[in-house]
Amino acid sequence: MFDNLSNRLEVVFKKLRSRGKLNEADIKDAMREVRLAMLEADVNFKVVKDFVERVSQRAVGQEVLESLTPGQQVIKIVRDELAELMGGIQSKIQFSRNPPTIILMTGLQGSGKTTTSAKLAGKLREEGHRPMLVPADPRRPAAVEQLSILGGDLGIEVYQSGKEKNAVKICTKARDQASRQNLDVLIIDTAGRLHVDEELMKELQAINDKLKPHENLLVVDAMTGQDAVNVAQQFNQAIRVDGVVLTKMDGDARGGAALSINATIGKPIKFVGVGEKLDQIEPFHPDRMASRILGMGDVLSLIEKAETTYTQDKAQELERKLAEDSFTLEDFKEQLLEIQKMGPLDQLLEMVPGFNSLKGMNVDERELKKVEAIINSMTPRERRDHSIISGGRRKRIAKGSGTTVQDVNRLLKQFIQSRKMMRAMTKGGKGKSMSIGKGLFPM
């Protein structure tokens, strides 16, 4: 995500960093490039204009032009303003003191609303909530069936409306049932259309008036760019929108919607969908996203992802092995499997500071499978002690794993390097989160 914008901005800021001192003309040239980059990213024209004006005013200030590192100061200003443009701070769901908290999911057909409803339910359950999903589009049987299947896959209850065709009645009965069952979150998947129409809005308004949801979340497709902003404006005029969920962020290389929505309708982005799997939904952190756009990484999110798959006991065991110099190829393989649980490798790399300078790095997921196959072809003794793997053993391992001797040699070299790096970082007292990250990208 944001690849095009990140690449353009990196070129601009590389020029700034290369100069010892800056003057107003340098700032003006840089801001012209920033403006073009944002327009190419399909950011709203007025949003771009206001953004560039704010950055320019701050960047020509005395504290920047007379700084020892003016280029870095300008980049910091751009980062701060990007974060502010996207809402400044993370906006969370507001839960009711009197459950169930009612979350009304709205959006056009095809935006990913039904899948997002299920993803959100799964995430909230992980956080300790007891959600129920409500299919409130009785005119489209496929919508009810789809949500029932997704709920079943997640083990989350889905309200069964039977023959009831009135969406408002379905929602009120579901709320009553949730209360009886002591469920604390009700996620209502409303009807969508191929375009905003009067019938759709009337139904939404009726549900909104009757249930008085605590959260109205609008689901929009990030890949539609400016159209996503237009849809958000129309829904916000018809009903109260409390927040936005941007889907398909993993497929959007421009990012115009994410950079425009908050500034145009004054509503925060609360979640982003970053893949098709049911666990691929993330809270939206404007400050972290701004850092990722500028190639500064997102270490906090990377640590959070690692901690969801890596237990404290595992981390302590890993540190013990590193300290005792007993980290083996079997442990190395286990690290790779843990990484794969964290999500697509290219998305993890985006969270690593300096990723923009590593664009040529091989992030093919198949390489991890190859590593796993090579290690699986080793004997238990070879996995415990890599030093015994001679030329003949390497040939046998390559043949057994369907790879080449060069692949085996490369893996062994990378294993030794990774072990040294991890041991050095552990001795530096960085703790669990740092230990997890050391061998993240072995290929």
VOVOTI-47032 format. One record per residue (C-alpha): residue in one letter; x, y, z. Coordinates in steps of 0.1 Angstrom, whole numbers, padded with zeros to 4 digits, m for minus. Layout:
REM VOVOTI-47032
PT   aa       u       v       w
PT    a       X       Y       Z
...
//
This chain:
REM VOVOTI-47032
PT   aa       u       v       w
PT    m    0000    0000    0000
PT    f    0011    0036   m0008
PT    d    0040    0022   m0029
PT    n    0037    0049   m0056
PT    l    0035    0078   m0031
PT    s    0063    0063   m0010
PT    n    0086    0060   m0039
PT    r    0080    0095   m0052
PT    l    0085    0110   m0017
PT    e    0117    0091   m0011
PT    v    0132    0107   m0042
PT    v    0121    0142   m0030
PT    f    0135    0138    0005
PT    k    0167    0122   m0007
PT    k    0175    0154   m0024
PT    l    0167    0174    0007
PT    r    0189    0152    0029
PT    s    0218    0156    0006
PT    r    0220    0193    0011
PT    g    0237    0208    0041
PT    k    0215    0240    0042
PT    l    0181    0248    0027
PT    n    0166    0280    0016
PT    e    0130    0289    0007
PT    a    0136    0281   m0029
PT    d    0146    0245   m0020
PT    i    0115    0241    0001
PT    k    0093    0255   m0027
PT    d    0108    0230   m0052
PT    a    0104    0201   m0028
PT    m    0068    0210   m0020
PT    r    0060    0212   m0057
PT    e    0072    0176   m0060
PT    v    0052    0166   m0030
PT    r    0021    0181   m0044
PT    l    0025    0162   m0077
PT    a    0032    0130   m0059
PT    m    0000    0133   m0038
PT    l   m0022    0143   m0068
PT    e   m0008    0112   m0086
PT    a   m0018    0092   m0056
PT    d   m0054    0103   m0062
PT    v   m0056    0125   m0031
PT    n   m0084    0151   m0032
PT    f   m0071    0184   m0048
PT    k   m0082    0207   m0020
PT    v   m0067    0183    0006
PT    v   m0034    0184   m0013
PT    k   m0035    0222   m0015
PT    d   m0041    0227    0022
PT    f   m0016    0201    0031
PT    v    0012    0217    0011
PT    e    0004    0251    0024
PT    r    0007    0239    0060
PT    v    0039    0221    0055
PT    s    0054    0250    0036
PT    q    0046    0275    0063
PT    r    0062    0253    0090
PT    a    0092    0243    0068
PT    v    0103    0279    0061
PT    g    0104    0287    0097
PT    q    0137    0298    0115
PT    e    0140    0265    0134
PT    v    0142    0245    0102
PT    l    0163    0267    0079
PT    e    0189    0273    0107
PT    s    0189    0237    0118
PT    l    0220    0215    0115
PT    t    0198    0189    0097
PT    p    0171    0209    0079
PT    g    0163    0181    0055
PT    q    0154    0158    0084
PT    q    0133    0186    0100
PT    v    0113    0190    0069
PT    i    0107    0152    0067
PT    k    0095    0153    0103
PT    i    0071    0181    0095
PT    v    0057    0161    0066
PT    r    0053    0131    0087
PT    d    0035    0150    0115
PT    e    0012    0167    0089
PT    l    0004    0134    0072
PT    a   m0006    0119    0105
PT    e   m0028    0149    0112
PT    l   m0043    0146    0078
PT    m   m0054    0111    0085
PT    g   m0069    0119    0119
PT    g   m0039    0124    0142
PT    i   m0046    0097    0167
PT    q   m0061    0063    0166
PT    s   m0099    0064    0168
PT    k   m0114    0034    0186
PT    i   m0149    0019    0188
PT    q   m0169    0035    0216
PT    f   m0186    0007    0236
PT    s   m0218    0012    0254
PT    r   m0220    0009    0292
PT    n   m0253   m0009    0286
PT    p   m0247   m0038    0262
PT    p   m0251   m0048    0236
PT    t   m0231   m0022    0217
PT    i   m0247   m0019    0183
PT    i   m0224   m0014    0153
PT    l   m0242   m0007    0120
PT    m   m0221   m0016    0090
PT    t   m0230    0003    0059
PT    g   m0216    0007    0024
PT    l   m0221   m0001   m0013
PT    q   m0224   m0036   m0027
PT    g   m0190   m0050   m0035
PT    s   m0171   m0029   m0010
PT    g   m0164   m0059    0012
PT    k   m0190   m0051    0039
PT    t   m0201   m0086    0047
PT    t   m0166   m0100    0050
PT    t   m0155   m0069    0070
PT    s   m0184   m0075    0094
PT    a   m0172   m0110    0100
PT    k   m0136   m0099    0104
PT    l   m0145   m0072    0129
PT    a   m0165   m0097    0149
PT    g   m0135   m0120    0150
PT    k   m0112   m0093    0161
PT    l   m0136   m0081    0189
PT    r   m0139   m0117    0201
PT    e   m0101   m0119    0203
PT    e   m0103   m0088    0226
PT    g   m0127   m0105    0249
PT    h   m0161   m0094    0236
PT    r   m0191   m0117    0228
PT    p   m0203   m0106    0194
PT    m   m0234   m0116    0173
PT    l   m0236   m0110    0135
PT    v   m0269   m0099    0120
PT    p   m0276   m0103    0083
PT    a   m0300   m0074    0076
PT    d   m0304   m0078    0039
PT    p   m0333   m0103    0036
PT    r   m0339   m0094   m0001
PT    r   m0306   m0109   m0011
PT    p   m0305   m0145    0002
PT    a   m0268   m0148   m0008
PT    a   m0259   m0121    0017
PT    v   m0275   m0140    0045
PT    e   m0259   m0173    0034
PT    q   m0225   m0156    0031
PT    l   m0225   m0141    0066
PT    s   m0237   m0174    0080
PT    i   m0208   m0193    0064
PT    l   m0183   m0167    0076
PT    g   m0197   m0167    0111
PT    g   m0196   m0205    0111
PT    d   m0159   m0205    0101
PT    l   m0152   m0181    0130
PT    g   m0174   m0198    0155
PT    i   m0195   m0166    0160
PT    e   m0232   m0167    0163
PT    v   m0252   m0154    0134
PT    y   m0288   m0143    0140
PT    q   m0313   m0164    0120
PT    s   m0343   m0143    0108
PT    g   m0363   m0171    0093
PT    k   m0390   m0158    0070
PT    e   m0389   m0122    0083
PT    k   m0384   m0098    0054
PT    n   m0384   m0065    0072
PT    a   m0349   m0053    0080
PT    v   m0359   m0031    0109
PT    k   m0378   m0060    0126
PT    i   m0348   m0083    0120
PT    c   m0325   m0059    0138
PT    t   m0347   m0053    0168
PT    k   m0354   m0090    0173
PT    a   m0316   m0097    0170
PT    r   m0309   m0070    0196
PT    d   m0334   m0085    0220
PT    q   m0319   m0120    0215
PT    a   m0284   m0107    0221
PT    s   m0296   m0091    0254
PT    r   m0311   m0124    0265
PT    q   m0279   m0143    0257
PT    n   m0257   m0117    0274
PT    l   m0239   m0109    0242
PT    d   m0222   m0075    0244
PT    v   m0217   m0066    0207
PT    l   m0243   m0066    0178
PT    i   m0228   m0062    0143
PT    i   m0254   m0055    0117
PT    d   m0246   m0061    0081
PT    t   m0270   m0039    0062
PT    a   m0281   m0041    0026
PT    g   m0258   m0026   m0001
PT    r   m0265   m0014   m0036
PT    l   m0244   m0009   m0067
PT    h   m0249    0029   m0062
PT    v   m0263    0052   m0035
PT    d   m0301    0053   m0040
PT    e   m0332    0065   m0022
PT    e   m0345    0031   m0012
PT    l   m0311    0021    0004
PT    m   m0309    0053    0024
PT    k   m0345    0051    0036
PT    e   m0339    0016    0050
PT    l   m0307    0027    0067
PT    q   m0324    0057    0082
PT    a   m0352    0035    0095
PT    i   m0328    0011    0112
PT    n   m0307    0040    0125
PT    d   m0338    0057    0140
PT    k   m0351    0025    0156
PT    l   m0319    0010    0170
PT    k   m0299    0042    0176
PT    p   m0265    0024    0169
PT    h   m0235    0033    0190
PT    e   m0213    0031    0160
PT    n   m0221    0036    0123
PT    l   m0192    0023    0103
PT    l   m0190    0029    0066
PT    v   m0171    0003    0046
PT    v   m0155    0016    0014
PT    d   m0132    0001   m0012
PT    a   m0098    0019   m0009
PT    m   m0090    0010   m0046
PT    t   m0118    0033   m0058
PT    g   m0098    0064   m0048
PT    q   m0118    0096   m0051
PT    d   m0150    0076   m0056
PT    a   m0146    0063   m0021
PT    v   m0145    0098   m0008
PT    n   m0177    0107   m0028
PT    v   m0195    0076   m0014
PT    a   m0184    0086    0022
PT    q   m0198    0121    0017
PT    q   m0232    0108    0005
PT    f   m0236    0083    0034
PT    n   m0225    0109    0059
PT    q   m0252    0133    0046
PT    a   m0279    0106    0049
PT    i   m0270    0091    0083
PT    r   m0244    0098    0110
PT    v   m0212    0081    0100
PT    d   m0189    0076    0131
PT    g   m0160    0060    0113
PT    v   m0147    0044    0081
PT    v   m0133    0010    0073
PT    l   m0111    0009    0042
PT    t   m0110   m0025    0025
PT    k   m0085   m0038    0000
PT    m   m0057   m0016    0013
PT    d   m0032   m0043    0004
PT    g   m0041   m0038   m0033
PT    d   m0041    0000   m0033
PT    a   m0007    0013   m0043
PT    r   m0019    0049   m0044
PT    g   m0036    0055   m0011
PT    g   m0057    0085   m0021
PT    a   m0088    0074   m0002
PT    a   m0069    0070    0031
PT    l   m0053    0104    0028
PT    s   m0085    0122    0018
PT    i   m0115    0108    0038
PT    n   m0108    0123    0072
PT    a   m0100    0157    0057
PT    t   m0131    0158    0035
PT    i   m0158    0144    0057
PT    g   m0142    0148    0092
PT    k   m0147    0112    0101
PT    p   m0118    0089    0112
PT    i   m0106    0057    0096
PT    k   m0110    0031    0123
PT    f   m0099   m0001    0106
PT    v   m0083   m0012    0074
PT    g   m0086   m0045    0056
PT    v   m0052   m0058    0045
PT    g   m0060   m0091    0029
PT    e   m0087   m0117    0022
PT    k   m0082   m0139    0053
PT    l   m0106   m0134    0081
PT    d   m0079   m0122    0105
PT    q   m0065   m0096    0081
PT    i   m0081   m0065    0096
PT    e   m0061   m0039    0115
PT    p   m0068   m0009    0137
PT    f   m0058    0023    0118
PT    h   m0030    0043    0134
PT    p   m0025    0076    0115
PT    d    0009    0082    0130
PT    r    0022    0047    0122
PT    m    0008    0049    0087
PT    a    0025    0083    0081
PT    s    0058    0067    0091
PT    r    0052    0038    0068
PT    i    0045    0061    0039
PT    l    0078    0079    0044
PT    g    0098    0046    0047
PT    m    0103    0049    0085
PT    g    0086    0016    0092
PT    d    0061    0007    0118
PT    v    0079   m0012    0145
PT    l    0051   m0010    0171
PT    s    0027   m0028    0147
PT    l    0053   m0053    0139
PT    i    0059   m0061    0176
PT    e    0021   m0063    0181
PT    k    0018   m0089    0153
PT    a    0047   m0109    0167
PT    e    0033   m0109    0202
PT    t    0000   m0124    0189
PT    t    0018   m0155    0177
PT    y    0048   m0156    0200
PT    t    0042   m0165    0237
PT    q    0064   m0152    0265
PT    d    0076   m0187    0272
PT    k    0087   m0192    0236
PT    a    0105   m0158    0236
PT    q    0123   m0167    0269
PT    e    0133   m0201    0255
PT    l    0146   m0185    0223
PT    e    0167   m0161    0243
PT    r    0181   m0189    0265
PT    k    0192   m0209    0234
PT    l    0208   m0178    0219
PT    a    0227   m0171    0251
PT    e    0239   m0207    0253
PT    d    0247   m0207    0216
PT    s    0223   m0237    0211
PT    f    0200   m0221    0185
PT    t    0196   m0248    0158
PT    l    0182   m0252    0123
PT    e    0150   m0267    0139
PT    d    0146   m0235    0159
PT    f    0153   m0215    0127
PT    k    0125   m0234    0110
PT    e    0101   m0227    0139
PT    q    0109   m0190    0136
PT    l    0099   m0191    0099
PT    l    0066   m0208    0107
PT    e    0059   m0181    0133
PT    i    0066   m0154    0107
PT    q    0042   m0170    0083
PT    k    0014   m0168    0109
PT    m    0020   m0130    0112
PT    g    0008   m0123    0076
PT    p    0022   m0118    0041
PT    l    0059   m0111    0041
PT    d    0057   m0080    0019
PT    q    0033   m0064    0044
PT    l    0057   m0072    0073
PT    l    0086   m0057    0054
PT    e    0067   m0024    0050
PT    m    0068   m0022    0088
PT    v    0106   m0024    0088
PT    p    0124    0010    0090
PT    g    0142    0018    0057
PT    f    0121   m0006    0036
PT    n    0120    0019    0008
PT    s    0157    0013    0003
PT    l    0151   m0024    0000
PT    k    0127   m0025   m0029
PT    g    0148   m0050   m0047
PT    m    0147   m0075   m0018
PT    n    0132   m0109   m0026
PT    v    0100   m0112   m0007
PT    d    0087   m0143   m0025
PT    e    0067   m0164    0000
PT    r    0078   m0195   m0018
PT    e    0113   m0190   m0006
PT    l    0101   m0197    0030
PT    k    0086   m0229    0018
PT    k    0119   m0238    0001
PT    v    0138   m0232    0034
PT    e    0113   m0254    0052
PT    a    0117   m0282    0027
PT    i    0155   m0281    0030
PT    i    0155   m0283    0068
PT    n    0129   m0311    0067
PT    s    0152   m0331    0044
PT    m    0180   m0330    0071
PT    t    0184   m0357    0097
PT    p    0177   m0348    0133
PT    r    0214   m0347    0140
PT    e    0221   m0323    0111
PT    r    0194   m0300    0123
PT    r    0209   m0299    0158
PT    d    0245   m0295    0145
PT    h    0249   m0277    0112
PT    s    0287   m0280    0113
PT    i    0285   m0317    0103
PT    i    0268   m0310    0070
PT    s    0295   m0319    0045
PT    g    0295   m0317    0007
PT    g    0280   m0352    0004
PT    r    0253   m0344    0029
PT    r    0244   m0312    0011
PT    k    0239   m0331   m0021
PT    r    0216   m0356   m0004
PT    i    0196   m0327    0013
PT    a    0193   m0309   m0020
PT    k    0180   m0340   m0038
PT    g    0156   m0348   m0010
PT    s    0141   m0313   m0009
PT    g    0139   m0308   m0047
PT    t    0164   m0279   m0045
PT    t    0200   m0273   m0055
PT    v    0232   m0275   m0035
PT    q    0235   m0238   m0040
PT    d    0202   m0234   m0022
PT    v    0214   m0255    0007
PT    n    0246   m0235    0009
PT    r    0228   m0202    0008
PT    l    0204   m0214    0036
PT    l    0233   m0225    0059
PT    k    0251   m0192    0053
PT    q    0220   m0172    0062
PT    f    0213   m0193    0092
PT    i    0248   m0187    0106
PT    q    0244   m0149    0099
PT    s    0210   m0148    0115
PT    r    0221   m0166    0146
PT    k    0250   m0141    0150
PT    m    0226   m0112    0146
PT    m    0201   m0125    0170
PT    r    0227   m0134    0196
PT    a    0241   m0099    0194
PT    m    0207   m0082    0197
PT    t    0198   m0104    0227
PT    k    0231   m0095    0245
PT    g    0221   m0059    0239
PT    g    0192   m0064    0262
PT    k    0165   m0056    0237
PT    g    0140   m0080    0252
PT    k    0113   m0102    0237
PT    s    0101   m0081    0209
PT    m    0136   m0075    0195
PT    s    0145   m0113    0198
PT    i    0114   m0121    0177
PT    g    0124   m0097    0150
PT    k    0160   m0107    0144
PT    g    0156   m0136    0120
PT    l    0125   m0122    0104
PT    f    0137   m0121    0068
PT    p    0162   m0149    0062
PT    m    0159   m0149    0025
//
